[in-house]
Every structure is written in C-alpha cells, then in structure tokens.
Amino acid sequence: MQPSASRRGHHRVRRKLGTVTVLTALILVALIAAAALSVDVGVMLTTRGQLQNAADSAALAAMLSMRDTGTFGAAVSQAESLASQHNAGGEPVQLAPSDVTVGNYDFSTRTFTPGLGFGAPAVQVVTRRGVGSPAGPLPLYFAPVIGRASASVSASAVAASRRRDLVLVQDRTNSFVDEFPSAQAADEALVEAMNAQGFPGDRMALITFARDAIEHAPLTNLTDGGAAQLVSDISQFPLCTSVGGPGGPCYGTDIGIGIDKARSVLDTQSTAGDAERVIVIVSDGTPCFGEYGNQAVAKGQAAATAAANRAGDDGLTIFVVTLDHGDGGGGACQTGNVQFNESLARGFGKGFTTTNESDLDDLLVSIIRHMPVYLVQ
C-alpha cells in the first residue's frame, strides 16, 4: 500500500530539516574557527607592530651611538637597551648578538650591505619572536586545535648616517691673533674626532678668510693619512697680522666670501644626495668691511646673509662657532653684535657663541653630534 501524499510530504520536510541542521552546524563550526583564527592573526599583527617599533628605536639608538662613539660594541649595547624597553607579545624584546649588524647603506638604490666600506654607515636591527630567538616563539590562543601552538614573527629596521663632506672655514683676521692657536687646536680636534668615528668616505676641505678666502686643502678623505695631512695644513694657517703679511689683506672680516668659497668647493667637488654637505665657520667677530666706516658692519652682515642664503638654496648646511672677545674695542669691526653670526646657520646647522677660547674645541667637536641619523628601512 502506497504512503499517502501527506506522509510523503512529511518525510521530505524532516529530511530537509535534518540537512539544514547539519549545514548550520558546519557553518557555525567554520564561523567559530574563522573567529578563532582572526584572534590569532590579530595577535600576530599586533606583535609584529610591536617588534617594528622596537626595531626602529633600536636601530636609531645604535646609529646615534655609532655616530657619537665610532664603536660597534657601544652601538650593540645601545640597541639592546632600547629594544628591551619594548614589549612584543607580552614579553620584553630581547636581541641576540646576530640581530645587530653594522654595514653601509646606498641612498640611491636604497640597499643595505653588511660590512664597512665606502658609503653611508648604517646599522640594521632585527627583532624576532620565533624558534631560536631569545624570547622564543609567539604562543597562539586557538590555533593549537589545528596543530599549531605558536608562530614566528619578525621585523627589521635600518638607520643610516650619510657620509660627510665638510668644509672648515677659519677666520684668520688680526683680531684673532692672541687666540688663533686655540682656534687651530679646535680645528684639529674636529678633524681628529671625525676621523676617530671611522666612517668610510668622510672628507674635509680647509679654507681661511679675512677680506679674501684661500683654499688650503680640497675635500680630502680622512682615511689613509688624510686626517694627518689636514692637521698639518691647519698648523700652517696664515694669520693676518699686517696688510702686506702672508695672511693679508687685513681690513675687515668677510664671512660672506668664506661661505661663497666653501659653497664653490662643495658644488664642484661633492655630489648632492651622496653626502651631507656641511660648512663650519669659525670666527671671532661680526662680518665687517673696514673701508666703509660707519657702514662697515652693515655692509659685511648684508654680504654674509646673502652668501648664507645662496648656500641654503643649494641645500648646504652651515654651522657657525664664534669667539666673542666681549671688549668692544678695535674700532667699528669690533663693536658689532657677534651673535649675528648665529643667524647664518642653515639646514640642520646651529650657531654657537662663547667668550672663552678654551671652549672652542668642545664646540667644534660637538658639531658631529648634530649630524642627522635617518631611519631608512
């Protein structure tokens, strides 16, 4: 006897309900798995962000240490210290010795190469949570149900400091006669401090000025005896003691012509983008054109400002270190406000003024600690 139509319909409804129940259960399982997976993915992404922050901070700290001390050991210690101030996945970030690498960075190709060579010094830091890392792999919350209890997450950063093409511009005017040996000693200290950093490719040129400017040394690599030669050249700088003397002419202080001479050296002997192009001026007075009488200082300052603006437009950086005699004597050229010189700073440069000649060496050496460090990767 055939089942009635009503009974057959009832059986079909029951089968459909069973199928829907199974599908619903499968969908719920899939949704729960997806939600669980999203939690673990979120944990991994958050941890990677934390590792990146730690790598960025550690790389910058290491490069700053390299810049200031010139030693790789100090850079590693600084990187470890900064990294440990960050947490990743609930644990302090720890670096293994192999996680910090010194090398060079090519700004044109944006590539980091381990090992020192000619080019921009750089430090690479890798932060990790994985098998073999100091803090171990990152534990997961829900992935263990599919057989994966942990994950490996990492980040890296590279900080670099461009090599430096620096032109030292030394005032040789007669007013500097008593303190000139201190100025020369400070100039030599700057050469020796840059050379001690051991950054491949650093170069320095030497210029002196009074009412003219003389190039005593072109851009010279500090390595392979270059620093010693520059120190020797500095010791032989002429001092303008008389109109007909070796350092003449002596009728004023033309900082502008010194800046223009340095700008010419950098424009012809250096490559923009390949190096920081820096001018360092050492003077003991305000710009002054002695032949202009009451207008001597105004004329000199206008010329210096125009020269500094030209250098700034060329992308050059200017530091100015001024020894202020503070006596106001010596005629029109010694009555101007020497703090004006600080206004000639351009780029990331700064102006420094002191009344104590013994401070000149510390001020000049401090300039290398004002050179920028870049987070490049």
C-alpha positions, 0 to 999 in steps of 0.5 A, a space after each residue: 500500500 502506497 504512503 499517502 501524499 501527506 506522509 510523503 510530504 512529511 518525510 521530505 520536510 524532516 529530511 530537509 530539516 535534518 540537512 539544514 541542521 547539519 549545514 548550520 552546524 558546519 557553518 557555525 563550526 567554520 564561523 567559530 574557527 574563522 573567529 578563532 583564527 582572526 584572534 590569532 592573526 590579530 595577535 600576530 599583527 599586533 606583535 609584529 607592530 610591536 617588534 617594528 617599533 622596537 626595531 626602529 628605536 633600536 636601530 636609531 639608538 645604535 646609529 646615534 651611538 655609532 655616530 657619537 662613539 665610532 664603536 660597534 660594541 657601544 652601538 650593540 649595547 645601545 640597541 639592546 637597551 632600547 629594544 628591551 624597553 619594548 614589549 612584543 607579545 607580552 614579553 620584553 624584546 630581547 636581541 641576540 648578538 646576530 640581530 645587530 649588524 653594522 654595514 653601509 647603506 646606498 641612498 640611491 638604490 636604497 640597499 643595505 650591505 653588511 660590512 664597512 666600506 665606502 658609503 653611508 654607515 648604517 646599522 640594521 636591527 632585527 627583532 624576532 619572536 620565533 624558534 631560536 630567538 631569545 624570547 622564543 616563539 609567539 604562543 597562539 590562543 586557538 590555533 593549537 586545535 589545528 596543530 599549531 601552538 605558536 608562530 614566528 614573527 619578525 621585523 627589521 629596521 635600518 638607520 643610516 648616517 650619510 657620509 660627510 663632506 665638510 668644509 672648515 672655514 677659519 677666520 684668520 683676521 688680526 683680531 684673532 691673533 692672541 687666540 688663533 692657536 686655540 682656534 687651530 687646536 679646535 680645528 684639529 680636534 674636529 678633524 681628529 674626532 671625525 676621523 676617530 668615528 671611522 666612517 668610510 668616505 668622510 672628507 674635509 676641505 680647509 679654507 681661511 678668510 679675512 677680506 679674501 678666502 684661500 683654499 688650503 686643502 680640497 675635500 680630502 678623505 680622512 682615511 689613509 693619512 688624510 686626517 694627518 695631512 689636514 692637521 698639518 695644513 691647519 698648523 700652517 694657517 696664515 694669520 693676518 697680522 699686517 696688510 702686506 703679511 702672508 695672511 693679508 689683506 687685513 681690513 675687515 672680516 668677510 664671512 660672506 666670501 668664506 661661505 661663497 668659497 666653501 659653497 664653490 668647493 662643495 658644488 664642484 667637488 661633492 655630489 648632492 644626495 651622496 653626502 651631507 654637505 656641511 660648512 663650519 665657520 669659525 670666527 671671532 667677530 661680526 662680518 665687517 668691511 673696514 673701508 666703509 666706516 660707519 657702514 662697515 658692519 652693515 655692509 659685511 652682515 648684508 654680504 654674509 646673509 646673502 652668501 648664507 642664503 645662496 648656500 641654503 638654496 643649494 641645500 648646504 648646511 652651515 654651522 657657525 662657532 664664534 669667539 666673542 672677545 666681549 671688549 668692544 674695542 678695535 674700532 667699528 669691526 669690533 663693536 658689532 653684535 657677534 651673535 649675528 653670526 648665529 643667524 647664518 646657520 642653515 639646514 640642520 646647522 646651529 650657531 654657537 657663541 662663547 667668550 672663552 677660547 678654551 671652549 672652542 674645541 668642545 664646540 667644534 667637536 660637538 658639531 658631529 653630534 648634530 649630524 642627522 641619523 635617518 631611519 631608512 628601512 
